[in-house]
Amino acid sequence: MFKYDVAIVGGGLAGLTAANFLVREGKKVVVLEKSNRLGGRAMTNEKNGVLMNLGPHGLYISGDAMTILTELGLSIPGGNASKSVQIHGILNKSVQVIPTDFSSIMSSSLLSWKSKFAFGKLMLKLMKLNVDSIPEITLTEWADAEISDPMVRHIFYSICRLTTYTNAPTLQLAKPVLKQVQRSLKDGVLYVDGGWGTIVEKLKCQAISAGVEIFTSKNVTSIEHHENGQIIQCSDGKMFEAQECIVAAPPKEAMKMIKGAEQTSLSLWNEQAIPVTASCIDLGLKKLPNQQHQFAIGLDQSLFFTNQSRAAKLTHDGTVVVSLAKYNSPLEEINAHADKKQLESLMDLLHPGWRKEVVVQQFLPKLTVSYDFPHIKRKVNPGPSIPEMRGIFIAGDWAGHEEVLANAAVASGKRAAQEILKTNEMIIVKEG
Ligand SMILES: Cc1cc2nc3c(=O)[nH]c(=O)nc-3n(C[C@H](O)[C@H](O)[C@H](O)COP(=O)(O)OP(=O)(O)OC[C@H]3O[C@@H](n4cnc5c(N)ncnc54)[C@H](O)[C@@H]3O)c2cc1C
């Protein structure tokens, strides 16, 4: 039996963030990761020298994740992907320029004069909006009240999909979405040099050098809750004892591993969770067939294309790394085969002749982008502590409060660590 102050189940962004916050306050921490490598959905695959994230990945420059990584003393190398890029929109199988500044608004053929005025007004509103004053309404309700022009609404929804990876406007709460849109308009996103594996590596190295023990290929099968310590059992027979435990794994996994979880708030959080998925293609290309098309979003389809290597270093030999995503609606059946065809058709439209440029590729159907998001059916925000089980905490992108995606993963990891530190402080004061 190995003994620790805190055991963290799951070595993705949430788990590694929590480990770093705990170890710097002197806690003896262990991270147990099921897979043979760390990172979860933030991992980067290397194929023939080409680095590919799992689908398109951008780190919000003024988001919670970046702020917290900076607080941990980590600097993330990369390029601002939002700088001087022309955004294209796909509508009726044709490619159109989406206006992003005054002159492109004026020259855009996508919008009528009336629509141009409405679009300019909406952009100004979004930038100045006090999002905290938005009541608990859905994105559709907000858009219905604020945007009457149909084309402007198309563009608005595609921006919301792009920034949240979520295609569920009738379920999404307006406030967190508009917060994310504002961040994207204000500072944009960073494409990370070396891919998101760089973030994982930095979190891992800092944790290890501060004393965190990390074990991969450790599939946690059960967590037994006790008032004075948690017993963690792995499928290889290894057992760990820890005063506190953070489960930074998906909600269904958490339900399975924590004994007696059916009687706790975790059960409600798991039931209310609506996972969001996407199908993605990542490609390494000898060259980009059409240099004009670096970034495109679907206006009448939930599609996205980006050249990630325009802003990030992902190869040594000049191979171009592009990513495409189809955002699946949680309300519709997913057809992975149809998604692949749709993504390939998008490449045909944007980059005719792309097939002969392919060096490496990966197709990732039905990837879970986020295990939950702030939606209208959510009764309560999950975590960080499971109130009925003192000593067990949760983290992960499904445990975001008003954050989404990686911002939710990293912020919830910090929240869980802080809750443990706060609880320990209270016990010391009580005992003192
Ligand atoms: C296609 C795609 C595109 C995305 N793009 C963006 C983007 O542009 N911007 C953004 O901010 N976010 C993006 N995201 C979301 C972001 O990648 C995730 O929110 C984040 O990586 C989730 O981190 P996490 O730690 O919560 O979960 P995970 O990364 O899933 O980590 C959980 C870990 O727990 C481990 N685990 C599970 N069960 C067990 C067990 N029984 N025992 C031990 N370990 C276990 C898993 O193996 C995994 O490593 C994207 C995600 C996808 C899939």
The ligand as an ORCA input file, in Angstrom:
! r2SCAN-3c Opt
* xyz 0 1
  C     -11.377     17.633    -31.112
  C     -11.176     18.483    -29.918
  C     -10.869     19.825    -30.075
  C     -10.728     20.654    -28.961
  N     -10.378     21.963    -29.144
  C     -10.246     22.773    -28.086
  C      -9.879     24.133    -28.258
  O      -9.637     24.585    -29.371
  N      -9.793     24.914    -27.153
  C     -10.033     24.443    -25.900
  O      -9.955     25.209    -24.949
  N     -10.364     23.150    -25.707
  C     -10.470     22.306    -26.767
  N     -10.802     20.995    -26.587
  C     -11.115     20.528    -25.241
  C      -9.892     20.153    -24.416
  O      -9.015     19.333    -25.155
  C     -10.396     19.387    -23.198
  O     -11.383     20.151    -22.547
  C      -9.328     19.084    -22.168
  O      -8.176     18.531    -22.761
  C      -9.930     18.115    -21.141
  O      -9.047     17.869    -20.095
  P      -9.512     16.979    -18.860
  O      -8.337     16.833    -17.963
  O     -10.768     17.509    -18.294
  O      -9.928     15.561    -19.473
  P      -9.081     14.466    -20.259
  O      -8.108     15.101    -21.145
  O     -10.069     13.539    -20.870
  O      -8.293     13.709    -19.099
  C      -8.883     12.720    -18.295
  C      -7.827     11.647    -18.076
  O      -8.358     10.688    -17.161
  C      -7.889      9.425    -17.552
  N      -8.749      8.396    -16.956
  C     -10.040      8.123    -17.259
  N     -10.470      7.071    -16.524
  C      -9.437      6.696    -15.729
  C      -9.254      5.655    -14.757
  N     -10.239      4.790    -14.490
  N      -8.048      5.548    -14.126
  C      -7.042      6.424    -14.406
  N      -7.156      7.411    -15.338
  C      -8.331      7.546    -15.979
  C      -7.970      9.477    -19.080
  O      -7.165      8.484    -19.691
  C      -7.488     10.897    -19.356
  O      -6.092     10.949    -19.580
  C     -10.915     20.132    -27.671
  C     -11.184     18.767    -27.501
  C     -11.296     17.946    -28.607
  C     -11.573     16.489    -28.407
*
